[in-house]
Amino acid sequence: MDWFDCGFLGIPFRLYEAVNGVVSGIIGAVGSLLFWSMLCSAVVLFLYRVCSPQETLKMIKVRMRELQAAMAKEQDDLSEVLRLSRENIAIAFKRFLLTFLPTCVAVIPLLSLATWLHSEYAFQPPTPEQRIAVSSIPDGANLLLQPEGVTGLRISMPDGSQLATLSLPPKGSVLAKKTWWNHLLGNPVGYLPADAGPDAVKIGFSHREFIRVGPGWLRGWETIFIGGMTLFSLVLKLAFKVE
């Protein structure tokens, strides 16, 4: 897939691939997921801190603590508690408004990276003897999946007409027709032709597991990445006193 087919958030995908090729070659797949979680935490926190009014947020935090202490002190005076509660709610809403746009800006690189990580680490390359189920959406008809050269697969309709081709290793499990929102977030797998019969095609690739214990939904790349990012974000937030 060409870079311009990956949408706005997919513009850095080539850069991710180049960096990951070096990092994963040194510290392996799990190490690279932790590397990306640490880097993403730093970038997201930096963007949020730069875009948000930190001094104003600090004053709001102090004022909210003062109001909470005052409410605890004046709990026998219902009218005063209600007045303090209204002020506390107003300040909390102001804080939400001040942080909403910076949060939206800061989350953009996270969405971009998470989309690429899913295409890179979510699915296991099929083995030559593996049977892979392929079905069309919405009718659920079984489609044909055949090798296409050395590193590709061909999807065909039951009558043998070719529908699409996929490159290996797999970047996703759903092929669909291109829509307007793919200009923002593309499909790394590719797209079905606009005149194709099915609206989408579901390919049953096996999910890649990095953790050998626990339920299946905890064994993928997401657990390592989200866990690492949560830890690194907390450390950076405390270290740099980000509100």
N, C-alpha and C positions, 0 to 999 in steps of 0.2 A: 504494500500500500504506500502510495506517495504521501509525503508529509502533509500536503495541503488537503488530503482526504481525511485527516485525523481531527479536523476541527480546530478551533482556537486553543482549547486546552491541550491539544495534541502537538502543538508546535515544538515544545521541548523534548519530544519523545526520542529524537535522534541523539540529543545530548545525554539523556538518561541512559540510552543503550551504550554509548561510548564509555561513560563513566562506570557503568555497572560491569562492563566487560573487564575493566581493569580491577575494580574492587572485588568482584566475585572470584576472579582468578587468584586473588591473594588470600581472602578470608572466607571464601565459600558463600553459599546461598544464604544461610542463616545470618552470617556475619554481614552480608550486604544488606539484608533486610533491617538489621539493627543500625547499620550505617545510614540508610535512607531515613529511618525513623528519627535518628539524632539530627541529621541535616534538616529534615522537614520541620522538626520542632523549633530549631533555631530560626529558620526562615519565617515561619508562621508567627512566632513570638516577636521577631524583629519588625515585621510589617505591622503587626497589631500595635506595638509600642510606638512606632513612628507615626502611625495614622490616628492614634487616639490621644485625647488631651489628658495626659497622665496627671498633671498638677490638679486639674479640676476633679478628676476621679479620686485623687487622694483626699481632697477636701470633702467630697461627697461621702467617702468612706468614714471619715472622722465624724461628720455630722450625723450619719446614720447610727454610729455607735453612741453618740450623745443622746439621740432620740430614744434608742432602745433602753439606755440607762435611765432616762427620765421617765419612760413609761413604767419601768419596774418600780421606780420610786413613787410615782403618782398613781399606783394601781387602785387606790381607794377612791380616787376622784375620776368618775367615769367620763365627765365632759372633757377633762384635761387629757385623759388617755385617748379619747376619740380625736381630739385636735392633733395630738402628737402622732397618732396613727395615720391621719390624713397627710400630714407633712412627710412622714416616712414613706408613704406610698408614692407621693409626688416626686420625692427625691429618687426613689428607686426607679420610677418611670423615666426620669431625666437621665439617670445612669444608663438605662437600657437604650435610650435614643443616642446617647453619646458613643456607645460601644457598638451599635448595630452596624453602621457602615464600615468602621475599621475591621470588625469581625468578618464581614463579607469580603473585603479586600484580602485579608490574611488567609482566608480559606481557599482562595483560588489555586495557589500552588499545591495545596493538599489534595484538592480534587484532581488536578492534573497528574500528580505523582501516583495517587491511589489508582487511577484508571490505568496508568502504564504498568504499575506493579501487578495488577490483576491480569493484564494480558501477558505478563512475563512469567508469573509464578503460580497462576491458578490451576493450570491444566497440565497433565502428564502426557508427553508424546506417546502416541499409540505404538504398540509392538506389531510386527508383521502378522502375527497370528491372532491378534485381538479383533473381536467382532464389535463394531461400533454401530449403535442404533442411530438412524437419521430419520427424522419425521418432519413433515410440513406443518405449518401453523396457518389457519386454524383447523383444517380438516383432519390432521393427524395421520395422513397417508405416509406409508413407509417409502423412503427414497433410497437410491442406490449410491453407495460410496465405494470408489475404486481408486487405486494408486494413480497418480499423475506424475510421471517422472520419478526422480529419486526423493525429492523433498516436497511432494505435493499430494493433494487428494482431489478427486473430481466427484462432484455431486450431480447425479442425474435423476430425471423423472422416471417413474416406472416404465414409460415407453422407450427409455434409452436416451432421450434428448438431454443434452448437457444443460445444467442449471447454473453452476458456479464452480470455481476451483478455489482450494485453500492451500496455503503454504504451511509447512511444518517447521518448527514445533507450533502447536496450536496457540493462537492468541485470544481465543474466545470460543464460546459454544453456540452462539446464535448469529445467523446471517439474516439480515432484514433489508428491506428497501430503504433507500436514503430519504430522510425527512428533513424538515427545516432545522430541527434542533441538533442534527449532526454537524451543522456548521459551528456549533459551540463545542460539542463533544462527539467526536467521530467514533466509528466502530473499527477497532484495529483488525478485526477479521476481514472486513470488506463489506460489500453490499450486493444484494440481489438486483438483477436488472429491473427497471421500472415496469416492464411488461411481463414479468415472471408470473406464473400462476399462483404460487403460494405467497402469502404476505411475509412469511419468515420461515427459516429452517432451523430446527434444533438438532445439534450434534452431541451425542452422548460421550464426550471425552471424559476420562477419569480425572478426578480432582487430585492435585498434588498435595501430599501430606508432609509436614515438617515436624509435627509432634506425634509421637507414637501412642500416647495415652489420651483418654477422655473421649467425649462424643465427636462424631465426624466433623461437625461444624466448628470445632475448636482446633482442628489439626492443620488448618491451612495457613497461608502466609499472613492473613489478617491478624491472627492472634499475636504473632511476633511483632508485627509492625505497630499495631495499636497499643500493645503492652509497652513496647519500647518508647513509643512517642509519648504516652501518658507519663512514664517515669521521667524521661528527659525534659518534658514540658514543665513538670512540677519543679525539677531541680533548677531549670533556667529561670522560671518565674520567681522562685525564692531568691536566687542568686542576684538577679537584676531588679528585684522589687517591682515587678510589673503589676499594675492594678487591673 
